[in-house]
Amino acid sequence: MANAAEQLLAYPFGETLPATGAALEVAPGVRWVRMPLPFALDHINLWLLRDIADDGREGWAIVDCGIASDATRAAWELVFEHHLDGLPVLRVVVTHMHPDHIGNAHWLTERWNCRLWISATDWNAARIASQSTTGFGGESAAAFFGEHGLVDPVALDKVRARANYYASMVPEVPRRFRRLLDGQALRVGAHEWRCIVGYGHSPEHIALHCHALGVLISGDMVLPRISTNVSVIDIEPEANPLPLYLQSIAALLQLPADTLVLPSHGRPFRGLHERIGQLTRHHDERLADTVAACRARPCSAADLLPVLFKRPLDLHQTTFAMGEAIAHLHALAASGTLLGRLDMDGVRRFVAAD
Ligand SMILES: [Zn+2]
């Protein structure tokens, strides 16, 4: 299904991908950099925007950073050496707090003595996560997944063992930043980019739209092949992120249909409106599947994994999948379609309300 849907999108650069350490121009003054990731999702796209500092110095703004690893830093050094036209990096813009986006922000801002630009909420969340065990592993995450029916002791032990997971990819976050806000106009070189907030994937995700170039840097909010992770995590256990996500992408329908979308994963594409429609239908179908499963018998989030994800999942994917399943259950509980209850065995299960 993903492939059929993908064929409705246009990929102006075809199969061409920038090699690690290289950069490919995708619009005037906009270059595409691709960095490896050690996950099933094996790469992230980063962007270089031709920039001019307040004092008139010419250079580049970097959008997103890759995880903090020797391999990523070595690839960045190649980019600096060969693909910045001999100019410096003037600032680092980060769409959101996830490790593949902010991991190297500290290193980059120190390396170039420049400022990090990010939403205040994601800066705070990244600062806290890099110093603690919240959200991505540890005892609290294991207990949360346990309450949602993940009983496999091996999986839970692995979650517990990942207490340092975020910090391993984001060892430090810059202590100072400049705040990005929804609707803010960001002058980058010759062009103005408008910040567009998005909810449901990270606390306060910022996408960037340049009307003059017809380009949207979508971050993780709109991806061409995979759906954006929309998860409930242990630090906000009653969260209801799915409606927030769907409202956020619906707002992007106001952008022109022929916008060139630069996503964090996958290839640049045209077909923003088509893709938003696909993602909305995808979640509608998953919500319907969730209701059907809970009508047949009371279901925990873990019970829903084989219903919602029809492929084998590794641990990294299982934790994301659990978060997604809980997000769908919470959306349906909030709308009154499902009722949640904590059973005697300590597992939260959901049943149809009618
Ligand atoms: Zn993300």
Residues whose N, C-alpha, C, O or C-beta is under 5 A from the ligand:
A	BS01	ZN	H98 D220
